[in-house]
Amino acid sequence: MAERLVLPGPASEDLGKSIAAKMGLAVMKSEFRVFSDGESKFTLGESVAGKSVFLVQSTYPPVDQHMFQLLLASHILSQDGAKVTAVVPYLGYARQDKEFLPGEGITLGLIAHLMRSVGVRRLATVDIHSAEGLSLFSFPAYSVSGIPSLVDAVRALHLKDSVVVSPDIGGSKRTEAFAQLYGAPFFRLTKTRDRQSGAVKIKQETLDVKGKDAILVDDVITTGGTIIASSEALLKQGARKVVVACSHGLFVGGALEGLEAAGVKTIICTNTVPSKYSKVDITDTLVSHLGTIEE
Ligand code: R5P
């Protein structure tokens, strides 16, 4: 087996170092810089010819900068002869995996193409928005599940008489998996999103949540619109409180204020995106997958 190294990108320094420590691998010598005009630069600090490199770089906002740093590093690593596995804990652009309106691009397909062209041989991510997105990659691409770790974290809250709720049909599979592991009833809300304005609406319907603790599960919180509308609907129907378990907490703009105003009591995210809500460490989950890769 080739010598293996870990390269923590600037967006995932802590997670990358933690993966290296857990796998007993060295952190690669290198330097990332961002110039005052916003250009990125990557410099190898050692030869990587014939070595296998786990390049750990999440692509949360600024998404394009983090994505470009990933592509740039992979390009230089593979030019030097490394076999690159892109470990992208939060995969930006994963929601652009199909044409929703005529003329829209399938941007995740472009990301897959760019990754391949800069020498990425494998992709490992966490809770990709939709498993279908993985089929856009022409090399092995795998999404590990952060759900078991989120379940453990929510269990520690000792909620009583809980229900597990998906805000929409798209999140049903992952939320059902959560409900099964957690051992509580599952149901889903019906969400519609205006594809032009992005505004979210939850269908008014009678929900069996009176006096219960509702656990909303989602892959990503961006503006908070989905969880805000869902929380309001659940509380309106008499839920005792709303707790949110989410893989990737981006919290753009006034998301956190909106979530608080909508009555959300607790937010638990994984550390694919750093924030004060990233209480669930995903290192072991990623390491158990990366440990199975043989180059
Ligand atoms: C949508 O299908 C996703 O699973 C998320 O629910 C959504 O993208 C979250 O975005 P926002 O927080 O802006 O509603």
Residues whose N, C-alpha, C, O or C-beta is under 5 A from the ligand:
A	BS01	R5P	G170 D218 D219 V220 I221 T222 T223 G224 G225 T226
